[in-house]
């Protein structure tokens, strides 16, 4: 009875063992396939990674790259040169303009009044000059007249001296003859009277000459004063002309024009707004050739120099290669031009790799260059020699 139970107890176990054994013989195949596929994938990954690494290494030996770069262009700010209220705005956002096009007009009534005042002041100064010139002409004529009177007096004095000399000689001779009673008393008295008359005539002419000299000196002084007045009047005219030119210049500043050909940025100006002198209104992005500025690490600059070929990739045009050349290096790192440059003299100094701005200029005649806008992100690849 016990044997039968043992037999019964062991009999159903055989199929289970067989099942287990059968199950054990069916499982090894899939792991082998999985291990083989894994090895193949690993080999492909290693080969691919190695190839990529070697390629990048070889590329790195002949290239320097950075994505810290942007497109740059000339941007001219529009700034009023005088204060005033806006009466008209003739441009809008993103509008194309030519050099000299009117952008904004300011109220010019104050400048118009100042212009009329300056014109009146200039006319008055010119009128005053005419009067001064007339007075100067009269003074010079008087000087000529008085100088002629002096010359006439000199001639008359010379003649009077001759008359006096003859009268004196006659008087001396008659004085000797009267002692011998050779001549009459009447003749002697006539000679004496002639001498006295010649002396008085000479004195009168001398006094007239002195008076003429005083008049000449006075006329010369007046003429010199008139000449100085002419100089002052001319200086006044020049000053009034300068005032007029200044007012006309300010009047021209009431019309704000485009400095160069370009595109207007966002216009932040409204009619009726009061503008201060030097206040930035908006910008004009000039239609000059754009360029790229790349900020390379200082450790990348060893083999870079001006004139090297550069390939530029721009996010706005993926897959397109822009040709350029390395044009110039900045004279200082970017941090030196910051509002608050770092000062490494403190005790908690931490060395930071600096970046140097490098200018890249586009070459060739790529038509897409004209579509570039300042601030676009670019990737720069410098081909080392």
GIKAWO-V707141 format. One record per pair of residues at least 12 apart in sequence whose ideal C-beta (glycine too) atoms are under 8 Angstrom apart, sorted by the first residue. I is the first residue (numbers start at 1). J is the second residue. D is the distance in whole Angstrom. If there is no record, write none. Layout:
i = {I;I}
j = {J;J}
d = {D;D}
This chain:
i = {61;62;62;63;63;63;63;64;64;64;64;64;64;64;65;65;65;65;66;66;66;66;66;66;66;67;67;67;67;68;68;68;68;69;69;69;69;69;69;69;69;69;69;70;70;70;70;70;70;70;71;71;71;71;71;71;71;71;71;71;72;72;72;72;72;73;73;73;73;73;73;73;73;74;74;74;74;75;75;75;75;75;76;76;76;76;76;76;77;77;77;77;77;78;78;78;78;78;78;78;78;78;78;79;79;79;79;80;80;80;80;80;80;80;80;80;80;81;81;81;81;82;82;82;82;82;82;83;83;83;83;84;84;84;84;84;84;84;85;85;85;85;85;85;86;86;86;86;86;86;86;86;86;86;86;87;87;87;87;88;88;88;89;89;89;89;89;89;90;90;90;90;91;91;91;91;92;92;93;93;93;93;94;94;94;95;95;96;96;96;97;97;97;97;97;97;98;98;99;99;99;99;99;100;100;101;101;102;102;102;103;103;103;103;104;104;104;105;105;105;106;106;106;106;106;107;108;108;111;111;111;111;112;114;114;115;115;115;115;117;118;118;118;118;118;119;121;121;121;122;122;122;122;122;124;125;125;125;125;125;126;128;128;129;129;129;129;129;132;132;132;132;133;135;135;136;136;136;136;136;139;139;139;139;139;140;140;142;142;142;142;143;143;143;143;145;146;146;146;146;147;149;149;149;149;150;150;150;150;153;153;153;153;154;156;156;157;157;157;157;160;160;160;160;161;163;163;163;164;164;164;164;164;166;167;167;167;167;167;167;168;168;170;170;170;171;171;171;171;173;174;174;174;174;175;175;256;258;259;260;260;260;260;261;261;262;262;262;262;263;263;263;264;264;264;265;265;265;265;266;267;267;268;268;269;269;285;285;289;289;289;290;290;290;290;290;291;291;291;291;291;291;292;292;292;292;292;292;292;293;293;293;293;294;294;294;294;294;295;295;295;295;295;296;296;296;297;297;297;298;298;298;298;298;299;301;301;303;303;304;304;304;304;305;305;306;306;306;306;307;307;308;308;308;308;308;308;309;309;309;309;309;310;310;310;310;310;310;310;310;310;311;311;311;311;311;312;312;312;312;312;312;312;313;313;313;314;314;314;314;314;315;315;315;316;316;317;320;322;322;322;322;323;323;323;323;324;324;324;324;325;325;325;326;326;326;326;327;327;327;328;328;329;329;329;329;330;330;330;330;332;333;333;333;333;334;334;334;334;335;360}
j = {384;383;384;381;382;383;384;296;300;303;304;381;382;384;379;380;381;382;294;295;296;297;300;379;380;377;378;379;380;294;295;296;355;292;293;294;295;312;360;377;378;379;380;292;293;374;375;376;377;378;290;291;292;314;372;373;374;375;376;378;290;291;292;293;374;285;286;288;290;291;372;373;374;260;285;286;288;283;284;285;286;374;259;260;262;283;284;286;280;281;282;283;284;103;104;256;258;259;280;281;282;283;284;278;279;280;281;104;106;253;256;275;276;277;278;279;281;250;253;277;278;106;111;250;253;254;277;274;275;276;277;106;107;108;110;254;274;275;106;107;272;273;274;275;104;105;106;107;269;270;271;272;273;274;275;105;106;107;271;104;105;271;103;104;267;269;270;271;102;103;104;105;103;104;264;267;264;267;264;265;266;267;263;264;265;263;264;262;263;264;258;261;262;263;264;284;258;261;257;258;259;260;261;257;258;257;258;255;256;257;256;257;258;264;256;269;281;254;255;256;253;254;255;256;275;254;251;254;247;250;251;254;251;247;250;244;247;248;251;247;240;243;244;246;247;244;240;243;244;237;240;241;243;244;240;233;236;237;239;240;237;233;236;230;233;234;236;237;226;229;230;233;230;226;229;223;226;227;229;230;219;222;223;225;226;223;226;215;219;222;223;216;219;220;223;219;212;215;216;219;216;208;212;215;216;209;212;213;216;205;208;209;212;209;205;208;202;205;206;209;198;201;202;205;202;198;201;202;195;198;199;201;202;198;191;194;195;197;198;199;195;198;191;194;195;191;192;194;195;191;187;188;191;192;188;191;281;284;284;284;286;287;288;286;287;284;285;286;287;284;285;287;282;283;284;282;283;284;285;282;281;282;281;282;281;282;373;374;361;362;369;362;369;372;373;374;324;327;359;360;361;362;312;324;359;360;362;378;380;357;358;359;360;357;358;360;378;380;334;355;356;357;358;355;356;358;353;354;355;333;353;354;355;356;353;329;356;384;385;326;358;382;384;326;385;326;327;328;329;325;326;325;326;382;383;384;385;323;324;325;382;383;323;324;325;326;360;380;381;382;383;323;324;380;381;383;324;360;362;378;379;380;381;378;379;381;372;376;377;378;379;376;377;378;372;376;368;368;362;366;368;369;362;363;364;366;360;361;362;363;360;361;363;358;359;360;382;359;360;361;358;359;356;357;358;359;356;357;358;359;356;354;355;356;357;354;355;356;357;354;380}
d = {8;7;5;6;6;6;6;7;5;7;6;8;5;6;7;7;5;7;5;7;5;8;7;8;6;7;8;5;8;7;4;8;7;6;6;4;7;8;8;7;5;7;5;7;6;7;6;6;6;7;5;8;6;7;5;7;6;7;4;6;6;6;7;5;6;6;7;7;4;7;8;8;4;8;8;4;5;5;7;5;7;7;5;6;7;7;5;6;5;8;8;5;8;6;8;6;8;8;8;5;5;7;6;6;7;6;7;8;7;7;6;5;8;6;8;6;7;8;4;6;8;7;8;5;5;7;6;7;6;5;5;4;5;8;8;6;7;6;7;5;6;7;5;8;6;7;6;8;6;7;5;6;5;8;6;5;6;5;7;7;4;7;8;6;7;5;7;6;5;6;7;7;5;8;5;6;7;6;7;7;5;6;6;6;8;7;5;8;6;8;4;7;6;7;6;7;7;5;8;6;7;5;5;5;6;6;5;6;7;6;5;6;6;8;4;6;7;7;6;7;8;4;8;7;7;7;6;4;6;5;4;6;7;5;7;7;5;7;6;8;7;5;4;8;5;6;5;7;8;7;4;6;8;5;8;7;5;5;8;5;6;5;7;7;4;7;8;6;6;5;5;5;6;5;7;7;4;6;7;6;6;5;4;8;5;5;8;8;4;7;8;6;4;6;5;8;6;4;4;5;5;8;4;7;8;6;4;6;6;6;5;4;5;7;5;8;7;5;6;6;7;5;4;5;6;5;7;8;7;4;6;8;5;8;7;4;4;7;4;8;6;8;5;7;7;5;6;7;4;8;6;5;4;8;7;8;8;6;6;7;5;7;8;7;5;4;5;4;5;7;5;7;6;8;6;5;4;7;7;6;8;5;7;6;5;7;8;7;8;7;7;7;7;5;8;7;8;7;6;6;5;7;6;7;8;4;8;5;6;5;7;6;7;7;5;6;8;4;6;4;7;6;8;6;6;6;5;8;6;7;6;5;7;6;6;8;6;5;7;7;7;6;7;7;8;6;7;6;7;6;6;7;5;6;6;7;7;7;8;6;8;4;8;4;6;6;5;6;7;5;7;7;7;8;4;7;5;7;8;5;7;6;7;7;4;7;7;6;7;5;8;7;5;7;8;6;6;7;6;6;7;7;7;5;5;7;5;6;5;6;7;6;5;6;8;6;6;4;6;4;7;5;6;8;6;8;6;4;7;8;8;4;6;5;8;8;6;7;6;6;6}
